Amino acid sequence: MSFLDTLTQMGALFLLVIIGFCCNKLRYMDVDFNRKFSSLILNITAPFLILSSVMGEVLPKPEDIPPVLTAGLLSYAFLFIIAFTVSKLICKNPDQLGSYRFMLIFGNINYIGFPVLDALFGSTAIFYAAVVTIPFNILIFMFGVPIITSGKGKFEFKWRTLFSPCLCATYITIVIVCLQAKMPKEVSEACSLVGSMTVPGSLLIIGSTLAGIPVLRMLGNVRMYILTAIKLLAIPVVLYGLFRLSPLDYKYTQVLVVLFGMPVASIGTMLCLKNNIDGSTMSEGTFLTTLLSVLSIPLLALIL
């Protein structure tokens, strides 16, 4: 994937963020609209996006699941440790600490990761990435909100989150992959159409949320640049070294390293808004990491 290709891909994403910014300034979008739209995305469109990820022409092979799933789970365990230790060194504000932890753990593997992997390694890499989305979806929708609020000493897990729409969709995808079940074309297309609203919708909301943040504050936050460097370069480089020392096949290593070098998951802003949590810090991190990933992703590709 060339630098120009990456720039084009990221440029398309930023255009949606800019449109969301303009919509807020023109008063088509506001805080209440963002909150309601976020609920629609998390409860309706995102679950269909998860379902559509395993409704393509070819499903992940059963033999590919154990090594990729194991490596993915161990990687997330490593990220949890890093996030809860490093975040205290970067951020001293308890109101923002949880957001920093979330941003260090969860990357935008669905919305940016999939197209980038397809361009770098071909369609086979998408299958491996789809396996990683299983623990990703379970962790982000089960522990996402508790992590965001953990900076204030709260880490409240609610059992009902186990049955949230996105997690229920994830459970169904696990069954589909294990059974190697093929869905009817009509069902697949319907899920894909509804799910496709998730990406533009989330980026519009991020743009709208950023409209309420002073530009100088957003671009002058030194702590956010430190987080960005750790998120986009330090973490994937360390994981690359660990994977190379392990018996993990190199074809999986390449995919996982790029996948864990993705910018902050845009779903974080949706979770903040849906649960009446200030999402400005999350939006700043999402914006900056997505912007600078234009440079970091080609660098990772050169390493691999």
Secondary structure, DSSP 8 states (H G I E B T S, - for coil): --HHHHHHHHHHHHHHHHHHHHHHHTTS--HHHHHHHHHHIIIIIHHHHHHHTT-SSS---GGGHHHHHHHHHHHHHHHHHHHHHHHHHH---HHHHHHHHHHHH-B-IIIIIHHHHHHHH-HHHHHHHHHHHHHHHHHHHHHHHHHHTGGGT-----GGGGGSHHHHHHHHHHHHHHHT----HHHHHHHHHHHTTHHHHHHHHHHHHHTTS-HHHHHS-HHHHHHHHIIIIIHHHHHHHHHHHSS--HHHHHHHHHHTT--B-THHHHHHHHTT---HHHHHHHHHHHHHHHHHHHHHHHH-
